Amino acid sequence: WVVWVLERLFSLEKIKSHLTFKGGTSLSKVYKMIDRFSEDIDLSIEREVLGFGWPDDPENAPSKKKQRAVLDNLSKTCSNYVQTEMLNSLKEAIVTKLGTTKGWQIFSDQDDPDAQTLLFEYPSKTSKNGYIRPLVKIEIGARSEHWPVSERKIQSYAKEALKKQIYEPEVCVRVLNAERTFWEKATILHQYAHLPEDKKIPPRISRHFYDFFRLLNSEIKETALTEAALLERVAMHKSIYFASNWANYGTARKGTLKLLPLARILKDLEKDYVLMEAMFFREVPEWQSILKTIEKFEMEFNNSSSS
């Protein structure tokens, strides 16, 4: 269903060239680097479409106060776009493909305070699971950077498993390059490594540790290391568009990158990881193996000479 929804999204003529598919699901569906099911589609829309291109983007704001105001306006404009034009266009595309308005629904996710998430509910005969739900979550933000990207073809797991032609064709999507996602994941881990004592780790965060572990065991690791300047670019971007007074993005660089949080947080993450096991369709890596691999990379990366 994820691939099916992606096909609908990237068939929307007005918007498809301005969308970028990113995040963990792109690592699974496009790059085949992780072996977990994901019903979440993480998309970014170019800010120019919403009227926030240069020189009106947040990075050109003359002060922090003005920058916050521009970001707030960007968020509201994106929310309005998602809840009106995006929702209506996608609904129309689904109706056209299915030929009916029955048996499915697409609606706004009331749990998203930013109102930038849509939920596509599809018929399912399987029992509901805490991690696998009969929904495709479509998150559409406007704060991400669309570089570097490439055009890639994807297909569903069902089609791959059958190893024969089925009705659904391959889908061509614009996707964030895996080396960028490598450093995006690293900065997520860096962020939670600085989680304050009075904050609890949110649910479903252990997937980022698994994803980064798989990236460290893939060919993209070497590519990412040759593009290590991307780490500082990602950290700088997040410090503006995803500002946090505790994430310490300024230290997300060679020499001071921190990837593992405190022991109490690791215990909560391990419990979360156990719940996540239903998402895997191949061998489940041991949690301690994940941590050791990440710890080893952190030490080697920080101690390596600057290029």
Phi, psi and omega in degrees: 000330178298312179296321179299315179292321177300321178298319178297315182297315183272016169252359179281102190303321185290335191237342191301326181282356180248006179256144174232126177275130185213183175085188184300323181295328176292326177295328180278307187284324185262308189265351178056036184261345177231151185244059176223145175288145175215130178256017180254131174250117181258113183238151172236140177252139182296136184297333179301326180297329183266003178089022182239036175282174179299136007264017186265009180279162185301329183295337181265006179296139185287346181209165178297321180297314179294323179298316178297322179294318179294318179297320178296317178295320177299315180298315180294320180294319178296316179302314180298319180295316181296317185282348180244276186298315182293313180299313182293319180294319180290320178300316179296319179294323180291316178301316180300319182286316183276335180075015180204157175257003184258152174088000180205166173203153174231132188206168180285140177279110183290346179276352179268109182296339180273352180054044180238021182232134175248149178240126175255114181264123181244156179297137180215132179264350181279156179290150180285144181230151182299333181256328181252116185239154180283045182223147166253120179269128181243103180262125185232103180248175181230016183260349184279160177266139184259054180203135354275151179231164176209164177267128181223153175260142178226162175214163185286159176297326181298315180295319179295319182293322181287334180054038176207165183291128172238178190301317185288128177281171172293151182250134176260122182232156171268123189230146176293135180298146186297329180293329175290317179297326176306309182283333173298315178296319180300320180287334173294314178296320178300318179301309184285343173290344179250018180300127181296158182302328185272006180246144177261149178290131179294161177291159174068023180271338181300337179299328179293325178291318176299313181301315181293322175302315180293322177296322178293337179258019180240171180292342183290341179303312181294321177299315180297321181292330175285345178246039185298337177297338177299327180302312181292326178294317178298314181297319178296317179299315181294326180296338178265307189273339179229049187304138178216138181275003179230352185288339179055047179298335180297338179260006177279075182205169180301130181106329183227009178295130181238125188245345181243132181276186179295160183302320181297324179287322178299325178295317178294322179295323179295320177297319178296321181295322177299317177296332183283345188302333179295343182279343184279142174242010171223190183306137181269118179294146177290142183301317181295328177294321177299312182296318181295320180295317179293318179299318180297317179295316180304314181294313182295318182294314182293331182267355180284154180288147179290139179268000000 
